[in-house]
Every structure is written in structure tokens, then in C-alpha cells.
Amino acid sequence: MSIFNVMKFDQCCDSDHYAKLGDRCLNNIASCYDNLRPVGAIILNALMPHGLASFNHTLLLFFSLLFIASESGSILNRNCSMVLMIKVSGVFILLELMFAGLVSVNLTDASSGIFAGLAILGFCRKNVLLFVFAGGISVLIRAAYLYPMLILVIWFLIESLYVKSHRNFLLTSLFFVCITPQFLLTYQHTGVFAFLDPTTVAYWRDIHLSSNYYGYDTIFLPPSINLPFEKATSMPWQSSLLDLPTAYKQKQWSDIVHLLAGRIEFYFSSFVPWSKAYLNSPSERIFSPLVMVLNITVFVISSIYLKQKDILWRVWFPLSLILAQSLLIVPEQRFIFVIQLFLIIFTYLKLWDSYENTENLKCQILNK
């Protein structure tokens, strides 16, 4: 048994569906296509027949190492290796405490989010290859990252032309090569050159945009005698407001503002321990103003750190794109996973720097 499976989180619904798609693909490579799920998600589940938990946790560790190493400048300096390992261990443990419930289930949100995080790291560090390939993989695993990544690709292309870096322009263009297989598969099955089946996409887009939910959870029904749990039911945190398209048509601007504010409150004023994807009770989601205060504090600390490193806008710009998209669809906490990743890590790094500066100041005072 993997050490990552010691803490068991129940699964259902989408996680079960991903497993079935992977099994189907594993048995017949011609079946590695779905109208709604990108081919990367299907192949990933086919390669991980025992679930994504071990892969997700390992990927989270790799992300922690690469992130801290990029901030430290080098992983080869022996004098810094011990400090580096301590910092990486601290970040990894912190992320595990925050996201074990999400990372341990068979959903692609964790893996795609980590790859998206690596792409954003490449964007803010102007590492074109890291951005292109990590961004391409994130999109092939989860289509929700398609539009944010396309905007970042366009920005990178314009930036490359502005500084007359033809090499970076060509390397950035490789992003389109990365996602081409999905377009070809969709064309083969639907006759339309699109990323996913347009009919299926339109159906789910209408459901998302016509929703007036300010939050959403999946709740397990009480267990029966024969089964550990029967099935899950939806738990919409529903408002009495109009949905966004209707409010816009009727020019009910207050409804739009209040609905978006409600979704922001859901994302940043509530939490579930371990970030569990599937809850046993609605009461597991904890709403508190203190959660919002904590998130604001983390945001401010992260911003101070990013300002000092002169990469403030190159981090908040892509994260703002992801947040904007997450406010337009039915809000589930896992949709802002990548935003929380960056908030936690940059806050951790700022606090670490403050500790080191304090210790250096003490040493200077003692030496005097």
C-alpha cells in the first residue's frame, strides 16, 4: 500500500467517471476520447489504473522542490542544500495539510492545477519552455485552463516580438503543437475543428451561466447497511438572485454584483478541512469572517514578497484570469486550487525571509 493512501478519502461521481474512462482507454486505445474530458485526463487515468493519489502527491512534492529551487536560485550549492531541503519539506507538509483531501481523490483538479502552477511559474520567470509544456499539459488534462493559458500565450508572443526575441516567439508557438492532438481527435469524432465537442460544451456552458449558485458541494448520502456509502447528492448554496445572463438582460446590476460577491465569499470566507472534494455533511464546510481575514492577510503578505521580487503583476495577472473564470461558473472550492497554492507558498517564503533577516540582525548585534 502506498504511503499516500494511508489517509483515505471517499470518492464518487466525477472521480469514478475518470477511472472508467481510463479503463476504457487502457483496453482500447481507439477509445481514448470523450466529448467533455480532454485526452490528457483520459490517458493519465489509463496510466494510473490504481488511481491518481500517488501521482498527485508526488507531483505536489516535485512542484514544491522546483518552486523553492527557482526562488533560491540554485539546487546545486552544497552550502544551501540543507536549508533548501528544510524549506521544501516545510512547504510540502503545509500543502499536504491544506490539500490532502483533494490530492488524494481521482480528480484531475490537483494534477492539472499543479501543471498550471508550473506554467505560471514559467511565465513569471520568463522560462518559455517550462511555461509552454506545463501549460500545454494542464490544458490537455483540464479544459478549464485553455482560455487563461491562451491569453498568457498571446501575451508571451507579443512580448517576444516587442523585445525582438524570435527564439522565444518560436518556442512559445510550441504551445499550439502541444494542444493540437485534442483538436484533431475532436475533429475526427465530431467533424468540427474545436478543442471539445461544441454541442457538449454549449450544454454545460448554459448550465453554468444560468446558475444562481454562489457555491456548490457534493455530499455523500447516509450509509446503508450493505454499502459504505450509497451515492452522493448535490449541495448548492443557492441565492435568491437572478443568474448572470438574465440579470444582464434585465439590467439588474445589483444582482450581478451580489452574486459575484457571494461567490467570492464562498471561495475566500469558507473552507473544508483537508480541502475534501466530497463531503459527508454540509456542516463540514465552515463559514467564518476569520477565514476571509486570513485570506486577505495571506494575499497582502504574498503581494509584499512579490513586490520585493519585482514579479507582482506576472503572478497576479494569470491568477486573476483563473479567478475571473471561476466566478462565472458554478463555484466549487477546487476551482481555485492553483490560486491557493501560490498564496500559501509566497506567504511561507516571505515569513521565512523575515525570520532569516531577524536572525541576521541578531548576529550583527551580537558581533558588535
KELOGU-74720 format. One record per residue (C-alpha): x, y, z. Coordinates in steps of 0.2 Angstrom, whole numbers, padded with zeros to 4 digits, always signed. Layout:
N
XYZ;...
# end
This chain:
368
+0000+0000+0000;+0006+0017-0005;+0010+0029+0010;-0001+0041+0001;-0016+0030+0004;-0015+0029+0022;-0027+0044+0024;-0042+0038+0014;-0055+0050+0007;-0071+0043-0001;-0074+0046-0019;-0088+0046-0031;-0096+0054-0046;-0083+0063-0057;-0068+0053-0049;-0077+0037-0053;-0081+0043-0071;-0062+0047-0074;-0057+0029-0068;-0070+0022-0081;-0063+0032-0095;-0045+0027-0091;-0050+0009-0090;-0059+0010-0107;-0044+0019-0115;-0032+0006-0107;-0042-0008-0115;-0044+0000-0132;-0033+0015-0137;-0046+0020-0150;-0057+0024-0135;-0046+0037-0128;-0058+0051-0132;-0073+0059-0123;-0084+0073-0128;-0081+0083-0112;-0064+0077-0105;-0048+0081-0114;-0037+0067-0120;-0024+0070-0107;-0036+0067-0092;-0041+0050-0100;-0023+0045-0104;-0017+0050-0086;-0030+0039-0079;-0026+0025-0091;-0008+0026-0085;-0013+0026-0067;-0025+0011-0065;-0024+0012-0046;-0029+0030-0045;-0021+0047-0046;-0017+0049-0027;+0001+0043-0028;+0004+0053-0044;-0004+0069-0037;+0006+0068-0021;+0022+0065-0030;+0018+0079-0042;+0015+0091-0027;+0032+0086-0020;+0040+0090-0036;+0031+0107-0038;+0037+0111-0020;+0055+0107-0025;+0055+0116-0041;+0046+0131-0034;+0058+0133-0019;+0073+0130-0030;+0068+0143-0043;+0066+0156-0028;+0083+0150-0021;+0092+0152-0037;+0101+0135-0037;+0099+0117-0030;+0117+0113-0033;+0125+0124-0020;+0131+0112-0006;+0130+0126+0007;+0112+0129+0003;+0106+0111+0001;+0101+0108+0019;+0092+0125+0020;+0084+0121+0003;+0078+0104+0009;+0071+0111+0025;+0061+0124+0015;+0055+0111+0003;+0049+0100+0017;+0040+0114+0026;+0031+0119+0010;+0026+0101+0006;+0020+0097+0023;+0010+0113+0023;+0002+0110+0006;-0002+0092+0011;-0011+0098+0027;-0021+0110+0016;-0025+0099+0001;-0023+0081+0006;-0042+0079+0003;-0041+0085-0015;-0025+0077-0020;-0030+0060-0013;-0045+0058-0024;-0046+0053-0043;-0049+0070-0049;-0039+0080-0062;-0040+0096-0052;-0024+0093-0042;-0013+0087-0057;-0019+0100-0069;-0018+0114-0056;+0000+0109-0052;+0005+0109-0070;-0004+0126-0072;+0006+0132-0057;+0022+0127-0066;+0016+0136-0081;+0013+0152-0071;+0030+0150-0063;+0037+0149-0081;+0028+0164-0085;+0033+0175-0071;+0051+0169-0073;+0051+0171-0092;+0055+0152-0094;+0047+0149-0110;+0049+0130-0111;+0043+0127-0094;+0028+0138-0097;+0024+0130-0114;+0025+0112-0109;+0017+0114-0092;+0004+0125-0099;+0000+0113-0113;-0001+0098-0101;-0013+0107-0089;-0024+0111-0104;-0024+0093-0110;-0029+0087-0093;-0042+0100-0089;-0050+0111-0102;-0054+0125-0089;-0036+0131-0091;-0037+0133-0110;-0043+0151-0111;-0031+0158-0097;-0017+0149-0105;-0021+0156-0122;-0021+0173-0115;-0004+0171-0107;+0002+0163-0124;-0003+0178-0134;+0005+0189-0121;+0021+0180-0122;+0020+0181-0141;+0018+0199-0141;+0031+0201-0128;+0044+0191-0138;+0040+0202-0154;+0042+0218-0144;+0060+0213-0137;+0064+0205-0155;+0067+0188-0147;+0062+0176-0162;+0068+0161-0152;+0056+0164-0138;+0042+0168-0151;+0045+0151-0160;+0046+0142-0143;+0030+0149-0137;+0022+0144-0153;+0025+0126-0147;+0010+0128-0136;-0001+0126-0150;+0008+0110-0155;+0005+0103-0138;-0014+0105-0139;-0016+0100-0157;-0019+0082-0153;-0035+0086-0144;-0041+0097-0159;-0038+0083-0171;-0047+0070-0160;-0062+0081-0158;-0062+0084-0177;-0061+0065-0180;-0076+0062-0169;-0087+0077-0172;-0081+0084-0189;-0079+0101-0181;-0061+0108-0178;-0063+0113-0159;-0055+0108-0143;-0070+0099-0136;-0087+0094-0144;-0096+0110-0146;-0113+0103-0143;-0107+0096-0126;-0098+0112-0122;-0113+0123-0126;-0124+0112-0115;-0113+0114-0099;-0109+0132-0103;-0128+0136-0102;-0129+0126-0086;-0115+0136-0078;-0120+0153-0084;-0139+0150-0080;-0134+0145-0062;-0138+0157-0047;-0127+0146-0035;-0115+0156-0025;-0107+0139-0020;-0108+0121-0023;-0103+0105-0014;-0105+0086-0017;-0112+0077-0001;-0112+0059+0002;-0129+0051+0007;-0130+0042+0024;-0123+0025+0023;-0134+0009+0021;-0131-0007+0030;-0123-0015+0015;-0113-0001+0007;-0100+0011+0015;-0110+0025+0006;-0124+0024-0006;-0122+0039-0018;-0119+0057-0017;-0131+0072-0019;-0129+0090-0024;-0127+0103-0011;-0130+0120-0020;-0128+0135-0009;-0141+0144-0018;-0145+0163-0018;-0162+0171-0022;-0153+0182-0035;-0155+0181-0054;-0142+0172-0064;-0129+0182-0073;-0136+0182-0091;-0154+0186-0085;-0148+0199-0073;-0138+0207-0088;-0153+0207-0100;-0164+0215-0087;-0150+0227-0081;-0151+0221-0064;-0133+0226-0060;-0136+0224-0041;-0139+0206-0043;-0124+0203-0054;-0113+0212-0040;-0121+0202-0026;-0120+0186-0035;-0101+0188-0039;-0098+0195-0021;-0107+0179-0014;-0096+0168-0024;-0080+0177-0018;-0087+0175-0001;-0089+0156-0004;-0071+0155-0011;-0062+0165+0002;-0074+0165+0018;-0076+0147+0019;-0066+0131+0020;-0067+0112+0022;-0053+0104+0032;-0040+0095+0020;-0050+0103+0006;-0060+0087+0004;-0069+0086-0013;-0083+0076-0007;-0091+0080+0010;-0100+0069+0022;-0111+0083+0028;-0114+0101+0023;-0108+0106+0041;-0091+0101+0035;-0089+0117+0026;-0085+0131+0039;-0090+0149+0035;-0082+0162+0045;-0076+0180+0043;-0060+0175+0051;-0057+0164+0035;-0058+0180+0024;-0047+0190+0036;-0034+0176+0035;-0035+0175+0016;-0033+0194+0015;-0018+0193+0026;-0010+0180+0016;-0014+0190+0000;-0006+0205+0007;+0010+0196+0013;+0011+0187-0004;+0010+0204-0013;+0024+0212-0002;+0035+0197-0006;+0031+0198-0025;+0033+0217-0025;+0051+0214-0017;+0055+0201-0031;+0048+0213-0044;+0036+0199-0051;+0020+0205-0043;+0010+0208-0059;+0017+0192-0068;+0009+0182-0054;-0007+0190-0051;-0011+0193-0069;-0013+0174-0073;-0021+0170-0056;-0034+0184-0059;-0038+0176-0076;-0041+0159-0067;-0052+0168-0053;-0062+0178-0066;-0066+0162-0075;-0070+0153-0058;-0083+0167-0054;-0093+0164-0070;-0096+0145-0067;-0104+0135-0053;-0092+0138-0039;-0083+0123-0032;-0068+0126-0020;-0056+0115-0030;-0058+0128-0045;-0046+0140-0036;-0034+0127-0030;-0019+0134-0040;-0023+0152-0033;-0022+0145-0015;-0005+0136-0020;+0003+0152-0024;-0004+0162-0009;+0002+0149+0003;+0020+0147-0004;+0023+0165-0006;+0017+0169+0011;+0028+0155+0018;+0043+0162+0008;+0040+0179+0015;+0039+0173+0033;+0055+0163+0030;+0064+0178+0023;+0058+0188+0038;+0065+0175+0050;+0082+0175+0041;+0083+0194+0042;+0079+0194+0060;+0092+0181+0064;+0105+0190+0053;+0101+0206+0063;+0103+0197+0079;+0120+0191+0074;+0126+0208+0069;+0121+0215+0085;+0130+0201+0095;+0145+0203+0084;+0146+0222+0089;
# end
